[in-house]
Amino acid sequence: MACQWREKREVLEPMIFWIVKLFVLLLLYFPVGVRSYAEADATSAVLEELGKSDLPVLVMMHMHGCQYCQDLEPNFEYLERVFPERIALLKVDGKRATTFAREMDVRSFPEVLLFDKSPRSPGSEGQQTNLAIKDLYSRYLGRFHGARELGALASFVSQATGIKAYWPDSQVQDLTHPSAHDFDLLWSSENGTICMLVFVTPWMDPEYSKMFDGESSTSLLDRIGESETARSLGLQIFRIDASSASTAEWTRVFRIQRSPTVVWMLPGGDYIRLEWPKRPSELRGRMQEILQTFLTRCIEGSRFSSYCSEYLKSVPGTRFSQSSLNSQLYENETEFDSSFTAFDIEHEELDGVEYGAEDEWLFDSLREI
């Protein structure tokens, strides 16, 4: 009997171990009973949530049995991961919170509304203040229109609030608080790596947001990072929010004037900067092709050869420059795009100007505005 029990135990123990392990994994990936959003089924509850929130509130109006509401729900809930601790989510039963629905002119479901955070006076922290129905529009930021896709929802929030989206499944690394140490590591020529810095802002053209700061399924940067050329070069891609005060030094050093702007940092202290046109329609869907060709002709080969510069001249609406931080900054900058002749002449004249502390402060302040 003892031998039989020992044999059964040897068989059962591994099975129990794997069952327990599977159960733990299920709990980790599919947490039960944990909600990332608040719910309200009366106008008073909606006003209470809006009144106490220290974050912008994204409201989803829904009704029981609405199939379109059920289809939208996963994308709506996922936004908490895209804007971690930056926005609050509120689901409202529009058939029960009728006064709120009527005041906001909600006539069909689902409807997505955005409200600003509650203004707090000094010393009012921790106090709960219900929002009056007449004051709803003082906090109202907008109503979502468009395809109910995750990327479009995130772009709507970013455009209205200035809060940048962060995509947890993206291969692109976000430098949220880049330091001088980060700069030295990226610039190091010892490891021979090539880095691609992409400067973005929350209020970019929605088409640019989708490609340069969107989810992985629509992200141009993710597709470039997965290409054979990028992998063979060991290309590292970093995204930087040019609107953030924490990145002001980086935007000043690279003279970021538009978003998106792409900067390639090369071994040896050189970098190449590419500024996209203000409207993506000027490139008519060629952006991936341009970046891919740029990698092949300008990075993979002999860097900034005549073969490379000829290609750069052929791209409409963009501005290219080559610089080196090993010499005086911008001393050797070269502009290529003939369609920006007037701007480039002005830009070259500015390059010789020494910026004082007041000028830099003014430049950063205007950029923040």
Secondary structure, 3 states (H helix, E strand, C coil): CHHHHHHHHHHHHHHHHHHHHHHHHHHHHCCCCCCCCEEECCHHHHHHHHHHCCCCEEEEEECCCCHHHHHHHHHHHHHHHHCCCCCEEEEEECCCCHHHHHHCCCCCCCEEEEECCCCCCCCCCCCCCCCCHHHHHHHEEEECCCCCCHHHHHHHHHHHHCCCCCCCCCCCEECCCCCHHHHHHHHCCCCCCCEEEEEECCCCCHHHHHHHCCCCCCCHHHHHHCCHHHHHHCCEEEEEECCCHHHHHHHHHCCCCCCCEEEEECCCCEEEEEECCCCHHHHCCCHHHHHHHHHHHHHCCCCCCHHHHHHHHCCCCCEEEEEECCCCCCCCCEECCHHHHHHHHHHHHHHCCCCCHHHHHHHHHHHHC
